[in-house]
Every structure is written in C-alpha cells, then in structure tokens.
Amino acid sequence: MTTKVNGLMDKLAFWLGWIALLQGCMVKSLPYDYSASIECLPEPLEPQYGGGILRNADFSAGLRGWSTFGYGSIAESTSAAGNGFAVVLNRTRAYQSVSQKVYLQGDTHYTLSAWLQVSDASADVRAVVKTIGDFVHAGGVVAKAGCWSMLKGGLTAASSGPAELYFESNATVDLWVDSVSLKPFSKDEWTAHRAQSVVVARKKTVRLQATDSAGKPLEGAAVSLDAVRTNFPLGAAVSRYILTNSAYQTWFASRFAVATFENEMKWYSTEPAPGREDYTVPDAMMAFAKSNGIAVRGHNVFWDQPSQQPGWVQSLPYPQLLAATSRRIRSVVSRYAGQVIGWDVVNENLHFNFYEGRFGWDASTAFYAAARLLDAGSAFMFMNEFNTLEQPGDMAALPARYLQRLQQIIAAYPENGAGMAIGLEGHFTNPNIPYMRAALDTLAQAGIPVWLTEVDVAPGPSQAQHLEEVLREAYAHPAVQGIVIWSAWQPQGCYVMCLTDNNFKNLPQGDVVDRLIAEWRATPRAGATDAQGYFEAELVHGEYKVTVSHPALNSSISRSVKVELGTGSEHYFIDMQV
C-alpha cells in the first residue's frame, strides 16, 4: 500500500511539475496586451487572451458558464450581425448582473476586460470581483446605448480561493455584456513584461563606428560613454525651505530634473489678500531651479476644490470673481511663461466644480484657452486629477470620465487641443498595479503626453515596496513621459511621504528612488571597437559624451551623441584622423 501511495505521489509530482513547466512556456510566449479602445463600437472586439480563465467568454455558446447575480434576470441575445451577448433585464438594484465563478491564485496579477452596453442613454458600469469576505473593484467605464464600450481593469488576488466576477451600475437600465476576459499573470511574468517594455520604450541599441581620416575602420579603439542627460524627466515636489537649506539644495539638485513647487505658486500663496500679490518666494525658487538646470512645472493656476480657494475669493459675487480670476491667470501665467514646461491649469475638475458652479460648465474650457494665449510656447497644459490610477472604485475619476472631460474642454474650443496633456496625481494607499497599467492603456489612446504628477504612497510597513512598484510600472509604460514624486521636505514633516529625514539621510523610500535613478541612468562605461570599427551598446534615451582613443593617436577624441525614441538601431559614425 505504501509503495502504491509513494508511486502515486511520484506520478502526481511529475505531472504537476510538467504542467507547471508547460504553463511557464505558454506564458512566455504570451506578451501583455497593451491595447485598449476608447471608441464606442457597433460590435465588440474579440475577448483579450481568448477570455483567459473565463469559460464561453464571447457568449458564442449562449449563457453556458454564466449565472444570474443578485436575483436578477438574464437572457441571451444576438445582434443583427450575428454576435451573441448576455442581457441583464429589468434591473432594480445596482448589483443585479450576469456573473461567472472562478478560482483565483493568491499573489497573482489579473488583467480584466469586457465590452458593455446599456439599454438607454449612458451609465457608469464597474466590474467587481467578489471574494471570500470582500468585494474588489476592478475597473469601470461609461457604457452607452447603441454601441459597445470597452472596460479595462485588473486586480491582484490577495489569497487563493473561489471568487465571482460580475458587473454593477446604479442606473436601472438593462445591461449588455460581451467579450469578457480575466487573464492571470504571475508577478515574475508581470515583471518580465515590464522589462520588455522598458527596452522598447526607454532604450535603443546604438552602433558607433570609428574610422581614420581615409575612412578605414579602426579596430581596437577604446570607447567610453558618459551620460550628459537622460530624456525621461524624473522630478519631485519642493518646498520653500530649499531656499535656506543648503543640504536640501544639494540633495535635491543631485537627483531630480524636474521640480513642482508644492504650494508656493498656488493662488492662496501668491495673492493672500485681494490685489496684494507677492511672488518673492516662487521667484526665488524659480531662480534656484534655473541655476541647477532643473525644469519646473507650473502648479497650479486654478484649483476647483472650494476649500482650496483664497479665503477672500470664496464669497465673491459673480462680477468680482470674474475680475479676480482674470487677474489671476494673467498674472501667474504671464509671469512664468516660457519658464515652465507645463501648467496644471485646472486642478481636480472631475471631483470638484467651484468655477463651473459660478461661471457655467465651460469654465475650464475658458481657462485653458486663456492659458494657451498667455503662454504660447511649448508648455503642456495639464488636466491634473487624482484617483484615475489609484482607485478603480472612484467612478468620478474613471479613465473614461477623465477622457470625456478632456474632450469637452477641447471640443468647446478646438485650439485647446494643442499642447494638452494628461496629469495623474498618483496618491496611492495599497496600489492595484494591474488596474494602474490598464488605466494607462486606456488613457494612452488619447495620443497625448501622460505624466504622473504627484506620486506618493500612504505610510505603512510596505510603503517603500509599494513606491517602487508604482514607479517601475509608470516608467515601463510607453505612454508615460514623466514622473514627479510628491515628497516636498518640511521640518514638521512631509504631506504624506518623505524620502529623507531632517538631516537628508535617506529613508527606505529615498533608497528606492536612488536605486531607480542609478538603474535608469546606467550606461556601459567602456569597450573596444571590433574588426569593422564598430562598438555596440544598449543606451537609455538621452545625450552622451562618447570618447574614443586608439594606440595610433596621441590624444582622445570626444563627440556628443543623442539617442532618441524611434524604431530600429541608431548608426553613428565617429571619424578619427590618425
């Protein structure tokens, strides 16, 4: 009996090992799908990854594998084009839906997608995964009548166990569901996808050739590379205390290429009383940034949150408020035009509407138009918002809602489209990394620059680890063009997250940032040309000083080489006169 049991266990171990090996091989051949759609289509696209772990993901077999959730009523239907889908009928409660039971593997990332439609007008719809003891929000979309909208999201399973995927909406409309996918990736696989994306989005293989004055290749020439600058902007918030603290100045200037003034450029700081403007502090901070080659983001022109207005502004009658806002935008934008790389023109206008409530729905449109007229250079005009990356359950800030607001601002005044950019604050608690990537996939479809503008992570034992996950995910995503960390130092403590102590010795979060800076700026330092005079290196986008020497030369020769985004490898010739 013992022999039989041992033999059975040996066979079981063999088969489990073989299956695991097979799964690993299969996953390696399946890259992450960065595609998303922001168009409302007549018919849904096929489910991503063939539906992943879901059965009958495209409803081609009717409702097989799917169930009713929340005592609702479901039926199968077919479009005029012959496409089958599920319909949730006569809904009276938000959670009445079609659902499918699955088994989640713990410590595993899941990417989710679905195509949704409603029977009337439009409605917010979100995907929810019910686990033992929890309801996990995994993403949302604004679904419309008459066409199909794509929801893309995700979640990380905290533990292994049964779960149920369903959809919910507060609107009592019929809900149509099709092309649903739930695809698992181990964290190692997720990291591998990220590494592959970094190679494509941030690096390039460069071939340098050294030749003599006759054009003959030089074999054995020594080549060294020194980074002058990297193209990817990494920055941090900075406070007024940097003006009087040399340790703060040294620490900041040695690390960051971009600065955002935490509060010093905001309206309540520059005009604390009506007509009493004071730019002494932001002017000095701007001078510090310039002297150290640090770019500045203009933060912010207006803030739509009522509590963040200057005290004297909140109760102004309409005519006086109109005059005050006109004076404000002319004052701050004209003063720093050409000196900032971007403006947070209206802060948080998805969650708040102070100016829309006073001036009408198109207040933001007017502010963006005015800002572009006052700063007609290359500065980006950001719509800066929180929770679009951080919280899949915040329906006010869904990627679809963000893009809808962005389009309103552009449609009402098309000239606003030039130089618009997406600003995502990134105030995380417990980051949902699969959702973060999915949200970036969706926002990328707008085709305009995306920045993470105020990244921090709530305190806790995993704060540094979570910060690293967020920064790596953002850096790897091809749509992201810059990151600013929200860690301005103050003696009494930082807003949420500090990188150093009061002596500017790194905390664990600061160690994370330093490690990533070193990794993202790393370059091969030396090498030698081959028989054809070539030296090849994989370089991060940026500018490099290339120094070449050869035994036949009495001195070395240096050239500047710029490595830019593009397809294929770059081929640079360095002519050396012997």
C-alpha positions in Angstrom: 0.0 0.0 0.0 2.8 2.4 0.9 4.6 1.6 -2.4 1.4 2.3 -4.3 0.9 5.6 -2.5 4.5 6.6 -3.0 4.3 5.7 -6.6 1.1 7.7 -7.0 2.7 10.7 -5.3 5.7 10.5 -7.5 3.5 10.5 -10.6 1.4 13.4 -9.2 4.6 15.4 -8.6 5.8 14.6 -12.1 2.5 15.7 -13.7 2.3 18.8 -11.6 5.9 19.7 -12.5 5.2 19.0 -16.2 2.1 21.1 -16.1 3.9 24.0 -14.4 6.7 23.8 -16.9 4.2 23.8 -19.8 2.3 26.8 -18.3 5.6 28.7 -17.9 6.5 28.0 -21.6 3.0 29.1 -22.6 3.1 32.3 -20.6 6.5 33.3 -22.0 5.0 33.2 -25.5 2.1 35.4 -24.5 3.0 39.1 -24.0 0.9 41.6 -22.2 -1.7 43.2 -24.4 -1.4 47.0 -24.1 -4.3 47.6 -26.4 -7.5 49.3 -25.3 -10.4 51.1 -27.0 -12.0 54.5 -26.2 -14.4 54.3 -29.2 -17.9 53.2 -28.8 -18.2 50.5 -31.5 -21.2 48.9 -33.3 -19.9 45.4 -32.4 -17.4 44.4 -29.6 -14.0 43.2 -30.4 -12.9 39.6 -29.5 -12.1 39.0 -25.8 -8.4 39.6 -25.0 -6.3 36.5 -24.4 -9.3 34.4 -25.6 -11.1 35.2 -22.4 -8.2 34.0 -20.1 -9.6 31.7 -17.4 -13.3 32.5 -18.3 -15.5 30.0 -20.0 -17.6 31.0 -23.0 -16.1 34.5 -22.8 -17.7 35.6 -26.0 -21.1 34.1 -25.3 -20.9 32.1 -28.6 -22.4 29.2 -26.6 -25.2 31.2 -25.2 -25.1 31.6 -21.4 -23.2 28.5 -20.8 -20.8 29.1 -17.8 -22.6 32.2 -16.8 -25.1 32.7 -14.0 -27.5 35.3 -12.6 -26.1 37.5 -9.8 -28.2 39.4 -7.3 -31.6 37.8 -8.1 -31.7 39.5 -11.5 -32.9 38.1 -14.8 -30.5 37.3 -17.7 -31.1 36.3 -21.3 -29.0 35.7 -24.3 -29.4 37.9 -27.4 -27.9 38.3 -30.8 -27.1 41.4 -32.8 -28.1 41.9 -36.4 -24.5 40.9 -37.4 -25.0 37.6 -35.6 -22.9 38.4 -32.5 -24.2 36.7 -29.3 -24.1 38.5 -25.9 -25.8 38.5 -22.5 -28.5 40.9 -21.4 -29.4 41.6 -17.7 -33.1 42.5 -17.8 -35.4 44.5 -15.5 -32.7 45.7 -13.1 -33.8 47.4 -9.9 -30.6 47.1 -7.9 -27.1 48.1 -8.7 -25.6 44.6 -8.3 -28.1 42.7 -10.5 -25.8 41.2 -13.2 -24.5 38.3 -15.1 -21.6 36.6 -13.4 -19.1 33.8 -13.6 -17.4 31.9 -10.8 -13.7 31.5 -11.0 -10.8 30.3 -8.7 -8.1 32.9 -8.1 -4.5 32.1 -7.3 -3.0 34.1 -4.5 -0.3 36.7 -5.1 -1.2 36.8 -8.8 -2.0 39.7 -11.0 -5.2 39.6 -13.1 -5.9 41.8 -16.1 -9.6 42.2 -16.9 -11.5 43.5 -19.9 -15.1 43.4 -21.0 -17.4 45.1 -23.6 -20.6 46.8 -22.2 -23.7 48.5 -23.4 -26.8 49.8 -21.7 -30.4 50.0 -23.0 -30.8 53.7 -22.6 -28.7 56.9 -22.5 -25.4 56.2 -20.7 -24.4 54.8 -17.3 -21.4 54.1 -15.2 -20.7 50.4 -15.0 -18.0 48.8 -12.9 -16.5 45.3 -12.7 -16.5 43.7 -9.2 -14.8 40.5 -8.1 -16.5 39.0 -5.0 -14.1 37.0 -2.9 -14.5 35.4 0.5 -15.1 38.4 2.7 -14.5 41.2 0.2 -15.8 42.9 -2.9 -12.9 44.1 -5.1 -13.5 46.9 -7.6 -11.5 46.1 -10.7 -12.4 48.9 -13.2 -15.2 50.8 -14.7 -16.4 52.5 -17.9 -19.2 54.8 -19.1 -21.4 52.5 -21.1 -23.8 53.9 -23.7 -26.9 52.8 -25.6 -26.5 51.8 -29.2 -22.8 50.9 -29.2 -20.2 48.9 -27.2 -17.6 50.4 -24.8 -14.5 48.6 -23.5 -13.8 48.4 -19.8 -10.2 47.5 -19.0 -9.0 47.0 -15.4 -7.5 44.5 -13.1 -6.7 43.3 -9.6 -4.2 41.4 -7.5 -5.5 38.3 -5.7 -4.5 38.6 -2.1 -5.1 34.9 -1.5 -6.1 31.8 -3.3 -9.8 30.9 -3.3 -13.1 31.0 -5.1 -14.4 34.2 -6.5 -17.2 35.6 -8.7 -16.9 38.2 -11.4 -19.9 40.5 -12.0 -20.8 44.0 -13.1 -22.8 46.7 -11.3 -24.4 50.0 -12.1 -26.6 52.4 -10.1 -28.6 53.1 -13.2 -31.7 50.9 -13.5 -31.1 50.1 -17.2 -30.7 46.8 -19.0 -27.0 45.8 -19.1 -25.5 44.1 -22.1 -22.2 42.2 -21.6 -19.8 40.6 -24.1 -16.2 39.6 -24.8 -15.1 39.3 -21.2 -11.6 38.3 -20.2 -9.8 37.6 -16.9 -6.2 36.7 -17.5 -3.7 35.7 -14.7 0.0 36.6 -14.7 2.4 35.6 -12.0 4.4 38.5 -10.6 7.5 37.2 -12.3 5.7 37.3 -15.6 4.4 40.8 -14.9 7.9 41.9 -14.2 9.2 40.3 -17.4 6.6 42.2 -19.4 7.6 45.4 -17.7 11.3 44.8 -18.5 10.5 44.1 -22.2 8.5 47.4 -22.3 11.4 49.3 -20.8 13.7 48.1 -23.6 11.3 49.2 -26.3 10.1 52.5 -24.7 13.2 53.8 -23.0 16.2 52.3 -24.7 17.9 51.9 -28.0 20.7 49.8 -29.4 23.4 52.2 -30.8 26.3 51.3 -33.1 29.2 53.6 -33.2 31.9 53.3 -35.8 35.4 54.7 -35.5 37.3 55.4 -38.7 40.6 57.1 -39.7 40.9 60.1 -42.0 40.7 57.8 -45.0 37.5 56.2 -43.9 39.2 52.9 -42.8 37.6 51.3 -39.7 39.7 51.3 -36.6 39.9 48.0 -34.7 40.6 48.0 -31.0 39.7 51.7 -30.4 38.8 52.2 -26.8 35.3 53.7 -26.3 33.9 55.2 -23.2 30.4 56.6 -22.6 29.3 59.3 -20.1 25.7 60.3 -19.7 25.2 64.0 -20.1 21.4 63.8 -19.5 18.6 61.3 -19.8 15.5 62.1 -21.7 13.0 60.7 -19.2 12.0 63.5 -16.7 12.0 62.4 -13.1 11.2 65.1 -10.5 9.9 65.8 -7.1 7.9 68.4 -5.3 9.9 71.1 -3.5 9.1 73.5 -0.7 10.2 77.0 0.1 12.6 75.6 2.7 15.0 74.7 -0.1 15.9 78.4 -0.3 17.6 78.5 3.1 18.8 74.9 3.5 22.0 74.0 1.6 21.7 70.3 2.5 18.3 70.2 0.9 19.6 72.0 -2.2 22.4 69.6 -2.6 20.3 66.5 -2.1 17.6 67.7 -4.5 19.8 69.1 -7.3 21.9 65.9 -7.4 18.8 63.7 -8.2 16.0 65.4 -9.9 15.5 67.0 -13.4 12.0 68.5 -12.6 10.6 70.4 -9.7 7.0 71.2 -8.8 6.5 73.9 -6.1 4.3 72.3 -3.5 2.2 75.3 -2.6 4.2 78.4 -3.4 2.8 79.1 -6.8 -0.9 78.5 -5.8 -3.3 81.4 -5.8 -3.7 81.4 -2.0 0.1 81.8 -1.7 0.7 84.5 -4.3 -2.4 86.6 -3.5 -3.3 86.1 0.1 -5.4 89.3 0.1 -7.2 90.9 -2.9 -4.8 92.8 -5.1 -1.8 92.1 -2.8 0.3 89.9 -5.0 3.6 88.6 -3.7 5.8 86.4 -5.9 9.0 86.7 -3.9 9.2 83.1 -2.8 8.3 81.4 -6.2 10.6 83.8 -8.0 13.5 82.7 -5.8 12.6 79.0 -6.2 12.5 79.5 -9.9 15.9 81.1 -9.8 17.3 78.1 -7.8 15.8 75.7 -10.4 17.3 77.6 -13.3 20.7 77.8 -11.7 20.7 74.0 -11.3 19.3 73.1 -14.7 16.0 71.9 -13.2 12.8 72.2 -15.2 9.7 73.5 -13.4 6.0 72.5 -13.7 3.5 75.4 -13.0 1.3 74.2 -10.2 -1.4 75.4 -10.3 -3.3 78.2 -11.9 -6.8 77.3 -10.5 -8.0 74.6 -8.1 -11.6 73.6 -8.5 -11.9 72.5 -4.8 -13.9 75.1 -2.9 -11.8 74.8 0.3 -8.6 75.5 -1.6 -9.6 78.9 -2.8 -8.0 82.0 -1.2 -10.3 82.9 1.7 -11.3 86.2 0.1 -12.3 84.5 -3.2 -14.9 82.0 -1.9 -17.7 84.5 -1.3 -17.1 87.0 -4.2 -20.1 87.9 -6.3 -20.0 86.9 -9.9 -18.6 90.2 -11.4 -15.8 90.5 -8.8 -15.0 86.8 -9.1 -14.7 87.1 -12.9 -12.4 90.1 -12.5 -10.3 88.2 -9.9 -9.9 85.1 -11.9 -9.0 87.1 -15.0 -6.3 89.0 -13.0 -5.0 85.7 -11.5 -4.5 83.9 -14.8 -2.9 86.9 -16.5 -0.6 87.4 -13.5 0.8 84.0 -12.9 0.9 82.6 -16.5 2.4 85.8 -18.0 5.0 85.9 -15.2 6.3 82.4 -15.8 5.5 82.0 -19.5 8.4 80.3 -21.2 9.9 79.3 -17.9 7.8 76.3 -17.1 7.5 73.0 -19.0 3.8 72.6 -18.2 0.8 74.2 -16.3 -1.7 72.5 -14.1 -4.3 74.9 -15.5 -7.3 73.5 -13.6 -6.7 71.1 -10.7 -9.1 68.3 -9.9 -12.1 69.4 -12.0 -13.5 65.9 -12.1 -14.1 65.8 -8.3 -14.9 69.5 -7.8 -16.6 72.3 -9.6 -16.1 75.6 -7.8 -15.6 77.5 -11.0 -18.2 75.6 -13.1 -20.7 76.3 -10.3 -20.1 80.0 -10.6 -19.3 80.5 -14.3 -21.0 77.6 -16.0 -20.0 74.2 -17.4 -17.4 75.7 -19.8 -15.3 77.5 -17.2 -12.4 75.1 -17.5 -12.5 75.5 -21.3 -12.1 79.2 -21.0 -9.2 78.9 -18.5 -7.3 76.5 -20.8 -7.8 78.8 -23.8 -6.6 81.8 -21.8 -3.5 79.9 -20.5 -2.5 78.9 -24.0 -2.9 82.5 -25.3 -0.7 83.8 -22.4 1.9 81.1 -22.8 2.1 80.3 -26.5 5.3 78.3 -26.2 5.8 74.6 -25.8 4.5 74.2 -22.3 2.0 71.4 -21.8 -1.5 72.3 -20.5 -2.4 69.6 -17.9 -5.7 68.4 -16.5 -4.5 67.3 -13.1 -6.6 64.7 -11.3 -6.5 62.1 -8.5 -7.8 58.5 -8.3 -7.8 57.9 -12.1 -4.9 55.5 -11.5 -5.3 54.9 -7.8 -8.9 53.8 -7.2 -10.9 51.7 -9.6 -14.0 52.3 -7.4 -14.0 56.0 -7.8 -16.5 56.4 -10.6 -16.0 60.2 -10.8 -12.3 59.7 -11.9 -12.5 56.7 -14.2 -10.2 56.9 -17.3 -13.4 57.1 -19.4 -14.6 60.1 -17.3 -11.2 61.7 -17.5 -11.1 61.4 -21.3 -14.7 62.6 -21.5 -13.9 65.8 -19.6 -10.8 66.3 -21.7 -12.7 66.0 -24.9 -15.3 68.6 -23.6 -12.5 71.1 -23.0 -11.1 70.5 -26.5 -14.4 70.3 -28.4 -15.7 73.6 -27.0 -12.6 75.4 -28.1 -10.5 73.2 -30.6 -7.4 75.3 -30.1 -7.2 73.8 -26.6 -6.2 70.5 -28.2 -2.7 71.9 -29.0 -0.4 71.1 -26.1 -3.0 69.3 -23.8 -1.6 66.7 -21.5 -2.8 64.1 -19.0 -1.8 64.7 -15.4 -2.4 61.8 -13.0 -1.6 62.7 -9.4 -0.9 59.2 -8.1 -1.7 59.3 -4.4 -1.7 55.6 -3.6 -2.6 53.6 -0.5 -2.3 50.0 -1.5 -1.6 50.1 -5.2 -3.6 48.0 -7.6 -0.8 47.5 -10.1 -2.9 45.6 -12.8 -5.5 48.4 -12.7 -2.9 51.1 -12.9 -1.5 49.5 -16.1 -4.9 49.0 -17.6 -5.9 52.7 -16.8 -2.7 53.8 -18.5 -3.5 51.6 -21.5 -6.9 53.3 -21.8 -5.6 56.9 -21.3 -2.8 56.2 -23.9 -5.5 56.0 -26.6 -5.9 59.8 -26.4 -2.5 60.1 -28.1 -1.2 63.0 -25.8 1.5 63.1 -23.2 0.8 61.3 -19.9 2.6 62.3 -16.6 2.3 61.1 -13.1 2.4 64.4 -11.3 2.2 63.9 -7.5 3.2 60.3 -6.7 3.2 59.2 -3.1 2.2 56.2 -1.1 0.5 56.1 2.3 2.6 55.3 5.4 2.9 51.7 6.4 5.3 48.8 6.6 5.2 48.3 2.8 5.5 52.0 1.8 8.9 51.7 0.1 8.0 48.5 -1.7 4.7 50.0 -2.9 6.5 53.1 -4.1 9.0 51.0 -6.1 6.1 49.1 -7.7 4.3 52.3 -8.7 7.5 54.0 -10.1 8.6 50.9 -12.0 5.1 50.5 -13.5 4.9 54.1 -14.6 8.4 54.1 -16.1 7.8 51.0 -18.1 4.6 52.1 -19.6 5.2 53.5 -23.1 2.6 56.3 -22.7 4.2 57.9 -19.6 6.5 60.8 -20.4 7.4 62.0 -16.9 7.1 61.3 -13.2 7.0 63.8 -10.3 7.2 62.4 -6.7 5.2 64.3 -4.1 7.7 64.4 -1.3 8.5 68.1 -0.6 10.5 68.3 2.6 9.4 70.5 5.5 10.9 70.5 9.1 7.5 69.5 10.5 7.1 66.6 8.1 6.0 65.9 4.5 2.5 65.9 3.1 2.2 62.1 3.1 5.6 60.6 2.2 9.2 61.8 2.9 12.2 60.5 1.1 14.7 61.6 3.8 14.9 62.5 7.5 15.6 66.1 8.6 19.3 65.6 8.1 18.7 64.5 4.5 19.7 60.9 5.1 17.6 58.6 3.0 14.6 56.8 4.4 13.7 53.5 2.7 11.6 55.4 0.2 14.7 57.6 -0.6 16.8 54.4 -1.1 14.2 53.2 -3.6 14.4 56.4 -5.6 18.2 56.5 -5.6 18.3 52.8 -6.7 15.9 53.5 -9.6 17.8 56.7 -10.6 21.0 54.7 -10.9 19.3 51.9 -12.8 17.5 54.2 -15.2 20.7 56.2 -15.9 23.1 53.2 -16.1 25.3 53.2 -19.2 28.1 50.9 -20.3 31.3 52.7 -19.4 33.9 51.3 -21.7 34.5 48.9 -24.6 36.5 48.4 -27.7 35.7 48.5 -31.4 35.6 45.3 -33.4 37.4 44.5 -36.7 35.0 46.7 -38.6 35.4 49.6 -36.1 32.1 49.1 -34.5 31.1 49.4 -30.9 27.5 48.5 -29.9 25.7 49.4 -26.7 22.1 49.5 -25.4 21.5 53.0 -24.2 18.7 54.8 -22.4 17.3 57.7 -24.4 19.4 60.8 -23.8 22.6 62.6 -24.6 26.0 61.0 -24.2 29.6 62.1 -24.4 31.5 59.5 -26.4 35.2 59.4 -26.0 37.3 57.3 -28.4 41.1 56.7 -28.2 43.4 54.5 -30.2 47.1 53.4 -29.9 47.8 55.3 -33.1 46.6 58.6 -31.6 48.4 60.9 -29.2 45.0 62.1 -27.7 41.4 61.0 -27.5 38.5 62.4 -29.5 35.1 63.1 -28.0 31.7 63.6 -29.6 28.2 64.2 -28.4 25.6 61.6 -29.3 21.9 61.9 -28.9 19.8 58.7 -28.6 16.1 59.4 -29.3 12.9 57.4 -29.4 12.4 55.6 -32.7 12.4 52.2 -34.4 15.5 50.2 -35.2 19.0 50.9 -34.1 21.0 54.1 -34.5 24.2 54.1 -36.5 26.7 56.8 -35.7 30.0 57.4 -37.4 32.9 58.9 -35.5 35.7 59.8 -37.9 39.1 59.8 -36.3 42.1 61.4 -38.0 45.2 59.4 -37.4 
